[in-house]
Amino acid sequence: MTPMDTDNNPALKSIFGEDHPLISHFGMEVMEIDKGLAVVRLPYRGFMVGNPETGVLHGGVMTTLIDSACGIAVFTALPRLQPIATLDLRIDYMRPSTPHKWLMARAKVTRVTPNVAFVVAEAWHEGEDGPVATAAGSFMIGTKLTHREDAA
């Protein structure tokens, strides 16, 4: 599977590609998108390790991967590009990640209402049986999510 080419589409590149600061910092690659679906790959990098003795990735890194995949899936399910925010994300860690292996996450939107999108996801290592983690989340949709300087 090769990463999605976002170079010819500035909007996609800024949301899903190397122009997005978080995705760029973690080295995530969007492998596939479709309406309500996203597959994202995360490389194994030393700074992401939660336990230096075992080499297992930090749980927050797994959360970042899954949350990113879910957010991208939500963007693709909407009729137009608009702000979203994670309302709730429940992650069940099924087993530790395997040291030195890339992680994949697949997120699928199950329902979209005018204000909330619902998503399920799982993370796994290519070539291994069973998920490393599963997730269910909800995301707020709307223009009321813009940043305000006067909000305290």
C-alpha positions in Angstrom: 0.0 0.0 0.0 1.4 3.4 -1.0 0.6 6.7 0.7 -2.1 8.8 -0.9 -0.8 11.6 -3.1 -1.9 14.9 -1.7 0.5 17.1 -3.6 -1.9 18.1 -6.4 -4.6 19.2 -4.0 -3.7 22.0 -1.5 -6.8 21.4 0.6 -6.1 17.7 1.0 -2.4 18.4 1.7 -3.2 20.9 4.5 -5.7 18.6 6.2 -4.4 15.1 5.5 -0.9 15.5 4.3 2.6 16.7 5.2 1.4 20.4 5.6 -0.6 19.4 8.7 1.8 19.9 11.7 0.6 16.9 13.8 0.5 14.5 10.9 3.9 15.7 9.8 5.5 15.5 13.2 4.4 11.9 13.8 5.1 10.9 10.2 1.6 9.6 9.6 0.7 8.8 6.1 -2.9 8.7 4.8 -3.1 5.4 2.8 -6.7 5.5 1.8 -9.7 7.7 2.0 -13.2 7.3 0.7 -16.6 8.7 1.8 -16.7 8.1 5.5 -13.5 6.0 5.6 -9.8 6.6 6.3 -6.8 4.4 6.7 -3.7 6.0 8.2 -0.2 4.5 8.8 2.1 5.5 11.6 5.9 4.7 11.5 7.6 3.4 14.6 9.9 6.1 16.0 12.0 6.1 19.1 10.5 9.3 20.6 7.0 7.6 20.6 8.1 4.8 22.9 6.2 4.7 26.3 8.4 2.0 27.9 12.1 2.1 26.9 12.6 -1.4 28.4 10.1 -3.1 26.1 10.0 -0.6 23.1 6.1 -0.5 23.2 4.6 2.7 21.9 3.0 5.1 24.4 -0.8 4.9 24.6 -1.1 8.6 23.7 0.6 7.9 20.4 -2.0 5.2 19.7 -4.7 7.7 20.7 -3.3 10.3 18.3 -3.2 7.8 15.4 -6.8 6.7 16.0 -8.1 10.2 16.6 -6.5 11.4 13.4 -7.9 8.6 11.4 -11.4 9.2 12.8 -11.2 12.9 12.1 -10.1 12.3 8.5 -13.0 9.8 8.1 -15.4 12.4 9.4 -14.1 15.1 7.0 -14.7 12.7 4.1 -18.3 12.0 5.2 -19.4 15.7 5.3 -21.0 17.4 2.3 -18.5 20.3 2.6 -15.4 21.0 4.5 -16.2 22.4 8.0 -14.7 22.4 11.5 -14.9 19.3 13.6 -13.9 18.5 17.2 -13.6 15.2 19.1 -16.4 15.0 21.6 -15.7 11.5 22.9 -13.2 8.8 22.0 -13.2 5.5 23.8 -10.2 3.3 23.1 -9.9 -0.3 24.2 -6.3 -1.4 24.2 -6.3 -5.1 23.2 -2.6 -5.8 23.5 0.7 -4.0 23.5 2.1 -2.7 20.2 4.9 -4.6 18.7 8.2 -2.7 18.9 9.8 -1.5 15.7 6.6 -2.1 13.6 4.5 0.5 11.9 0.8 0.8 13.0 -2.2 1.1 10.8 -5.6 2.6 11.8 -8.9 2.2 9.9 -11.8 4.5 10.8 -15.3 4.3 9.5 -18.1 6.7 10.0 -21.3 4.9 11.1 -23.7 7.8 11.3 -23.8 11.6 10.6 -26.4 13.9 12.1 -26.5 17.7 11.6 -24.2 18.2 14.6 -22.4 15.0 15.4 -20.7 12.2 13.5 -20.1 8.7 15.0 -17.1 6.7 14.1 -15.6 3.2 14.8 -11.9 2.4 14.4 -9.3 -0.2 14.9 -5.5 -0.2 14.9 -3.3 -3.1 13.9 0.1 -4.1 12.7 0.4 -5.3 9.1 0.9 -9.0 9.0 -0.3 -9.7 12.5 -3.6 -11.2 13.6 -6.0 -9.2 15.7 -6.2 -5.5 16.5 -3.9 -3.7 18.9 -6.8 -1.4 19.8 -10.4 -0.7 18.9 -12.3 2.6 19.3 -15.6 4.3 19.1 -15.9 8.1 19.0 -18.2 11.0 18.3 -17.2 14.3 16.7 -18.9 17.6 16.8 -19.6 19.2 13.4 -20.1 22.9 12.8 -18.9 26.4 12.3 -19.3 27.2 16.0 -15.9 25.5 16.6 -13.8 28.4 15.4 -11.0 29.7 17.7 -11.9 32.9 19.5 -9.2 35.1 21.1 -11.6 36.5 23.7 -12.7 33.0 24.9 -11.2 32.3 28.3 
